[in-house]
Amino acid sequence: MRKDSKERRAARKQIEMIMEAAVAKDPPVKTWSATHPAYYGTVLCPDRRYRK
């Protein structure tokens, strides 16, 4: 039996809502690499405030 377009859209929407809920539950990232710019503390750092 084939699904019509309304059933497909409803199923896709339900999957998207489940995925969004799963992403919203994840804790914020607090690792060093996620909270600081690349090459932090070197002359290559893109943010001038953090260059040494």
N, C-alpha and C positions, 0 to 999 in steps of 0.2 A: 504494500500500500504506500502510495506516495503522499508526502506532506505538501500541503499547499503553501503559498508564500506567507500567509499570515501565521501559520504554525511555525514555519522556519524562523521568521522574524521574532516571534515570541520566545522560541527556544534560545535564539542567539542573545536576545536581551536578558534573559534569565541567567545565562552563562556569564555575560558581562557584569551583571550585578553581583554575582557570586565572587568573581575575580576582584572587583573593586572592593568588596567587603574584606576579602583576604588581605589585600594590600593595605587597607586602612588599619588593620589590626597589628601590622608589623611595628616594632619599636623603632624610634629614630636611630640612625647610624651615628655612632659616637667614636669610631676608630680614628686614629691619627690621620690616615690618608684621606679620610672623608671630610675631616674638619679643617684641614690645612691645604693651602695651594701646593701645586706640584713644585718640587725643588725648593721647599721651604728652607730658608736660612742659607741659601747659596746665591752666587751671582746670577744664576740662571732663573731664579724665581720671577714669575711674571708680575707679581705684586711688589712694587718698589719698597713698600713699608717693611717687608720681611727679608729683604736682601741684607747680606752682611758684607 
